Amino acid sequence: MTRKEILAAAEKCVCGQRDKDYGTPEDSFGLIAELWAKALKPCVPEGTDVCILPETVALMMALLKVARLIKSPEHLDSWVDLAGYAACGGEIASSKEETTK
């Protein structure tokens, strides 16, 4: 696959049916962030808050893809997914930046 094909495949994933199936990345990653924070709560000292942001979910999912690619760099779907997570995380972060201006 060329970089253009990888980006086109990622665009098809993140700008297509997934919004209908799972909701927007902001909503979906927001829910994942809440669930991860609850799951991690027992791992931190009592009274310590666990805060995971939607853009952190995108980053962590991208790192999952990086870990998989270290083992199997020829697995093209992971490259596509990595590009998709980067796009979603960047969009979430930039929309937050715009609302704080």
C-alpha positions, -999 to 999 in steps of 0.1 A, spaced: 0 0 0 11 35 -7 9 62 20 -20 77 0 -38 44 1 -32 40 38 -46 74 45 -76 68 23 -83 35 41 -80 53 75 -103 80 63 -128 54 51 -127 38 86 -129 70 107 -152 91 86 -177 64 75 -198 37 92 -180 38 125 -197 70 136 -230 54 129 -220 22 147 -202 36 177 -209 73 178 -184 101 173 -148 96 184 -154 123 211 -183 103 225 -168 68 220 -134 77 234 -151 97 262 -169 66 273 -138 45 270 -119 71 291 -146 68 318 -144 30 318 -106 30 319 -105 55 348 -129 33 368 -108 2 360 -76 19 371 -90 34 403 -80 4 424 -44 7 411 -38 42 426 -36 53 462 -70 59 479 -83 94 474 -64 98 441 -84 108 411 -79 91 378 -85 113 348 -83 100 313 -92 123 285 -107 112 251 -75 123 233 -55 101 257 -76 72 246 -66 79 210 -30 80 221 -32 48 240 -49 30 212 -22 43 188 4 29 212 -14 -5 211 -10 -4 173 26 5 176 32 -24 200 15 -48 175 35 -33 146 68 -39 165 59 -76 164 43 -77 129 53 -46 108 39 -62 77 4 -61 91 -11 -33 70 -44 -30 89 -24 -19 120 -8 9 100 -43 20 88 -56 19 123 -27 39 136 -33 66 111 -70 66 121 -63 69 158 -39 98 151 -66 116 131 -92 111 157 -69 122 185 -58 152 166 -93 163 158 -104 159 195 -74 179 207 -78 207 181 -116 210 188 -107 215 225 -81 241 216 -107 260 195 -132 260 223 -106 275 248 -98 304 225 
